[in-house]
Amino acid sequence: MPTALETPHQRTEPTAVERASRNLALGATLALLLLCVAWELWLAPTGRGTLAVKALPLAVALPGLWRYRMYTYRWLALAIWLYVMEGLVRSTSEGAPGRWLALAEVVLSVVVFTTCTAQIRQRLAAAKAA
């Protein structure tokens, strides 16, 4: 018999598709975080490496992605466009190593956006169906 907090249609486990999109979003976000830190500190640093701070929002997002927090998917899907813009600007204004790192940042950012929006759409569709 369901309690007041549970409904018969309430799911507790994510579907396989939701798990796949979460894992891809988590992996792409972690890869983008590592790329940002490595880029600014070792691969093609600009200045003293203070631009590595740009990776902090990605680090903050990782626990929320791991726990399927809808709020995290939503704000990350909006904030990731800052990384896309930075990558596009730096891909046209920097030399050889920075240009390729910027293009990798753009690709990873688009993957993060796509997987976050897929997760949001899947969960909203499941909630609507329930």
C-alpha positions as CSV (number, residue, x, y, z in Angstrom):
1,M,0.0,0.0,0.0
2,P,1.5,3.4,-1.0
3,T,2.2,5.9,1.7
4,A,1.3,9.6,1.4
5,L,4.7,10.4,-0.1
6,E,4.6,7.7,-2.7
7,T,2.3,7.2,-5.6
8,P,1.9,3.9,-7.5
9,H,3.5,5.4,-10.6
10,Q,6.6,6.9,-8.8
11,R,9.8,5.6,-10.2
12,T,12.8,5.1,-7.9
13,E,15.3,3.8,-10.5
14,P,16.4,5.6,-13.7
15,T,15.8,3.9,-17.0
16,A,18.7,2.6,-19.1
17,V,18.4,5.6,-21.5
18,E,18.5,8.0,-18.5
19,R,21.6,6.2,-17.1
20,A,23.3,6.4,-20.5
21,S,22.6,10.1,-21.0
22,R,23.7,10.8,-17.4
23,N,26.9,8.8,-17.8
24,L,27.7,10.6,-21.1
25,A,27.0,14.0,-19.5
26,L,29.1,13.2,-16.5
27,G,32.0,11.9,-18.6
28,A,32.0,14.9,-21.0
29,T,31.8,17.3,-18.1
30,L,34.7,15.6,-16.4
31,A,36.7,15.6,-19.6
32,L,35.9,19.3,-20.1
33,L,37.0,20.1,-16.6
34,L,40.3,18.2,-17.0
35,L,40.8,19.9,-20.4
36,C,40.3,23.4,-18.9
37,V,42.7,22.7,-16.1
38,A,45.4,21.1,-18.2
39,W,45.1,23.7,-20.9
40,E,45.6,26.7,-18.5
41,L,48.2,25.1,-16.3
42,W,50.4,22.9,-18.6
43,L,49.4,22.6,-22.3
44,A,49.2,26.2,-23.4
45,P,49.1,28.5,-20.4
46,T,48.2,32.1,-20.8
47,G,49.7,34.3,-18.0
48,R,50.0,32.7,-14.6
49,G,47.3,30.1,-15.0
50,T,44.6,32.0,-13.3
51,L,42.2,31.1,-16.1
52,A,42.1,27.6,-14.7
53,V,39.4,29.0,-12.3
54,K,37.0,28.6,-15.2
55,A,36.8,24.9,-14.4
56,L,35.3,25.5,-10.9
57,P,31.6,25.6,-12.1
58,L,32.2,22.2,-13.8
59,A,33.5,20.8,-10.6
60,V,30.5,22.0,-8.8
61,A,28.2,20.4,-11.3
62,L,29.7,16.9,-11.0
63,P,28.0,15.8,-7.8
64,G,24.6,17.0,-9.1
65,L,25.0,15.1,-12.3
66,W,26.0,12.0,-10.5
67,R,22.8,12.2,-8.3
68,Y,20.4,13.0,-11.2
69,R,19.6,16.5,-9.9
70,M,17.3,18.1,-12.4
71,Y,18.3,21.6,-11.2
72,T,22.0,20.8,-12.1
73,Y,21.2,19.6,-15.6
74,R,19.2,22.7,-16.2
75,W,21.7,25.3,-15.0
76,L,24.6,23.4,-16.7
77,A,22.7,23.3,-20.0
78,L,22.6,27.1,-19.8
79,A,26.1,27.8,-18.4
80,I,27.9,25.5,-20.9
81,W,27.3,28.1,-23.6
82,L,30.0,30.3,-21.9
83,Y,32.5,27.5,-22.6
84,V,31.3,27.2,-26.2
85,M,31.7,31.0,-26.7
86,E,35.2,31.0,-25.1
87,G,36.3,28.1,-27.3
88,L,35.0,29.7,-30.4
89,V,36.8,33.0,-29.6
90,R,40.0,31.3,-28.7
91,S,40.0,29.0,-31.7
92,T,40.1,32.1,-34.0
93,S,42.6,34.1,-31.9
94,E,45.2,31.7,-30.7
95,G,48.1,29.8,-32.2
96,A,48.4,26.1,-32.9
97,P,48.2,24.4,-29.6
98,G,45.6,26.7,-28.2
99,R,43.5,26.6,-31.3
100,W,43.1,22.8,-31.1
101,L,42.4,22.9,-27.4
102,A,39.7,25.5,-28.0
103,L,38.1,23.3,-30.7
104,A,38.1,20.4,-28.2
105,E,36.5,22.6,-25.7
106,V,33.7,23.5,-28.2
107,V,33.1,19.8,-29.0
108,L,33.0,18.7,-25.4
109,S,30.7,21.6,-24.5
110,V,28.3,20.7,-27.2
111,V,28.3,17.1,-26.0
112,V,27.5,18.3,-22.5
113,F,24.7,20.5,-23.7
114,T,23.2,17.7,-25.8
115,T,23.3,15.1,-23.1
116,C,21.9,17.5,-20.4
117,T,19.0,18.5,-22.6
118,A,18.4,14.8,-23.4
119,Q,18.3,14.0,-19.7
120,I,15.9,16.9,-19.1
121,R,13.6,15.9,-21.9
122,Q,13.6,12.3,-20.9
123,R,12.7,13.1,-17.3
124,L,10.0,15.6,-18.2
125,A,8.4,13.1,-20.6
126,A,8.5,10.4,-17.9
127,A,6.9,12.7,-15.4
128,K,4.2,13.7,-17.9
129,A,3.5,10.1,-18.6
130,A,3.2,9.2,-14.9
